[in-house]
Amino acid sequence: MAVPNRGAAPDLYPANTFIRRLKGLFSKSARQHDGIWIKPCWSVHTFGFPHAIAVYFLDSNNKILKSITPMKKNRVAVCFGATSTVEIYLQNYQPSWKVGDTIHV
């Protein structure tokens, strides 16, 4: 995923099945990437996370509706209208995405 004129794209793990969404960032496969792209998804939590993460809620056109960076551990976030969510490990990648940007896959 990339945003034009915003630098290199992060390496995202697609969490597009029930099991992948259930495991989320805790899966071994996801930890080999900069973060995950969860689809469908309109709410996330950070219970049990050791560090803060960046969270981006996207609409059906991959436009960023809401950005939470950093999202601290032990929190819940919701974005009604979102159809997918990107979660990024802040230790691995520092995105410069903004609300209103469109992510290109």
N, C-alpha and C positions, 0 to 999 in steps of 0.2 A: 504494500500500500504506500502511496506517495501523494504528496500535495505539491502541485507545481510551484517552483521557486521557494521551497521550504527545506531543501537539503535532501539527504539520502533517506530512503524509506527503511523503516524497521522490518526485521524478519519476524513475521507473525505466524503463529500456529493456528490453523482454522479449527475452531471448536464448533462444528456444525452438526454434531450428532448428540443425542442425549447423554451418552457416556462421557464424551469429550467436554460437554458443558458442565456436567456434574463434577468432574475432576478439576476443570479449570486450570488455574496457574499451578495447582499442586501436582499435575501429571508430570511424569518424567519426560515425556515427549515435549510438552510445552516449555519446560525449563531449558531446553536446548535452543530456544528462540528468544527474541527480545520481548515478546509478549504474545497475547492471543487475541483473536477476533472471534467473538461469541455471537452466533446467529442461530435462532432469534434470541434477543435479549433486550430488556428495558429496565432491569434492576440488577445491582451487584452488591456484594458485601466484601469486607476485608477481615472477617473473623478468622483468627489463626494465622494471619499473614505476619511475617517477621518484620516487613518494611512497608513503607508507603509505596503506592503505585500511581500511575497516571491512568485516568479513565476518560474515555471519549464515547458519548452516546451518539449514534448515527441514525438518520432516517433511511427510508428505502432507496434514496438516491446517493447514499453515503455522505451526506452533508452532516457536519458536526452540529448537533443540537445543543449539547451541553458538555462542558469540559471540567473535570475535577483533577487538578494536578498541583500538589500531591493530594491523593486521597489517603488519609492516615489509616492505620490498622484499627480494627474493631469498629468499623463504620458501615452504614448502609446508604446506598444512593439509588434514586429512582428517576427515570425520565420518561414520562408518558409521551407516546408518539415515536419513541425510538424503536427501531427494528433490529439493531445490532449494536454491539459494544466492543470497543478495543480497550484492552488492559495492557499496560506496558510496565515492565520492570524499570524503575528509574535508575537503578544502578547500571543497567546495560545501555540505555538509550535515553536521550533528552529531547523529546519532540518539541517542535516549535509550532504545532498546530493550534489554530484558534477557532472559536465558535463561528460558524458560517463557511469555513473551508470545506471543500469537497475532496474526499479521499478517493484516489484513483487506484483501482486494484489491477 
